[in-house]
Amino acid sequence: MSFSNRLERSKNLLARIIARLPWSASVAKGIMWRTRPRFTVGAVGVVLNAQDEVLLVKHVFHPGSPWGLPGGWIERNEGPREGLKREIREETGLDVTVVEPLLIERGEKNGPFSAHLDIAYLCRTTGRVHHLSAELTDFRWTPFEDVPLLETFHGDAIAAAHSKLSGKGCEG
């Protein structure tokens, strides 16, 4: 019997057990939770103002390539959209509307966060930057054509947003 056949039979047996003993579903979920990979999640926003300029921020914790997009790590029990809105508000005082996802990638495969997902969203705001958190030292609103070369994920997210806004769709 092949591995896929054994796996399918095991799933069917587990389904029959759970159907007869509903409390066993929580045991099965516990086993699944312990055997599945855990990921950290980071979210960044391609934040656009009314003139379709991109908000770039200068990060303290990224000395090799300090300019990038605002965002940060998603907290436990927090959705990526809500976490991104929280991070941008904490970092800049801006309230944003998260429009849609642009890009989702697995983080650096060889780094300390190999089990990491990065998500980039297209965001809109009509507000002003009110403050900068201690994590940031500067900001600027930049037209797409003047965005400097950025760290790969941030640059790819900006390119996806520009492509979407210019009617070419999102490649990724």
Buried (B, 14 or more C-beta within 10 A) or exposed (E): EEEEEEEEEEEEEBEEBBEEEEEEEEEEEEEEEEEEEEEEBBBBBBBBBEEEBBBBBBBEEBEEBBBBBBBBEBEEEBEBBBBBBBBBBBBBBBEBEBBEBBBBBEBEEEEEBEEBBBBBBBBBBEEEBEEBBEBBEEBEBBEBEEBEEBBEBBBBBBBBBBBBEEEEEBEB
